[in-house]
Amino acid sequence: MVAERSLNAPFLPRCEPVARIANGRPMPPRFYFAYGSNMSTERLRARIESAEPVGRAHWQHMELAFNKVGVDGSGKANLMARPGARAWGVLFDLHPDDWGILDRYEPGYTRSTCNVSVDSGRVIEAQVYLAVPPLSAMPPQDWYRDHLLRGAEEHALPDDIVELIRALECL
């Protein structure tokens, strides 16, 4: 289900950061959890050539919402906390130098750390982009929905998630 509730409430993601230290120095983030248009490997690689898909993953107690208003006035993907929900997406491996590039493609989002689960049950620390309030439910453009759909199908997200994306009403 797509989130449709208290869209302007402050949002603090449920994350359990893990210290990344090697040789006494912080290690740069490596994994990226994409749940929006960047689920499409083709779209993400147009932005970050080195992006390597690891596979599908989910973030427990989060759900997909279209409440980030894009510069074109249409809805963009976001994740909202909801007990019992499961937000599906794609885990990518990124080169540490690429985070600054990706940050520039994500205006209106803040990069956070989260723990996602892959099909094996392993929990992996990843970076995720979450929309900055104010938020307002808004349908996406069809081209944006199509990027999500390509990514969801490409990475074999669960059928109900693929159908949810396919059925989205667009501007």
Steps between C-alpha positions, in 0.01 A plus 500: 500500500621852427523720809234772533515645851644785711729608220649803673593328826872490573653179377788327669592172331546198718867430444766320694829648380800273507844651555701469178862537607812357335853583606363756745322696223130507409419295193284664234154356438482228239141383450203699370137395552299631204119486517406762239603561140861400578386138538543486123865408442495685168379821667745479790793420268414806290581693817764274660678275250664285768170399668477122535171338597530261795135388500165573647465600863238629741486741793271374775233734645520741205266547205506668161335840467483762224509807718819676396406775257746516212616814323243419228218496760446124480538241774832325555563190708569516871490257791287548809502308828212257552515211749481164326558640151785400272649736241664320208782633288835418347838493669787644295872501566648847435855630487567737793577788263152480345295612801551870431379452142190311611428759772473765226236292319284482814391856591237510770625176655741439782736202500464276804627162612266203534514125538339298223452125466591302190337172396753291694384676819829684538463858626712757318566860592416728207452864410148611408350831388195619695292804410529813709168651621269661416342202326182483295343193337524544125478256208816444296548564129462188285868510391606497866267209582645315199855528645373347825320226310808414290712477813244293689467253211873493425586407858202266555335689782196316643203483263276708728755784496532485121121512468477788750744701288329402174162613636619843616283784375721752322467862397 
